[in-house]
Amino acid sequence: MKIFELLSSFRHAPVICLLVDGMDESENGLGETSRRNKILSLVERIVNFPNTRTKIILSSRPIPEIEVKFKRCYHIILERENQGDIEKLVETHLVSLRRIWQAKLPVAMSTTLNQRLN
């Protein structure tokens, strides 16, 4: 990690792109020794280097300890960006599943299920 920090702080270094995917899935122990905390601290230090030539993309589910560290950084919350598309997709597939299911069920069961679902 020290080498990465040195390269990131060297203003004549080539542009470095760092992609950290699944930060929410990383080991999260208590205190400074957890892997998640070490990675978050490294990324935070790199972001704060003046004239850094490092571009960072960090992906994670919304977790407060991660969000707090990078609240000043540019970020995209995908759930907000594509919520309508997700809802439309789920609704379309639920309607399709309901039709398939109803076609295979006996009439009495289908009527009972429809009453409970609606």
Summary of the structure (lengths in Angstrom):
residues: 118
radius of gyration: 23.5
end to end distance: 56.6
largest distance: 75.0
contacts: 253
relative contact order: 0.12
helix: 58%
strand: 8%
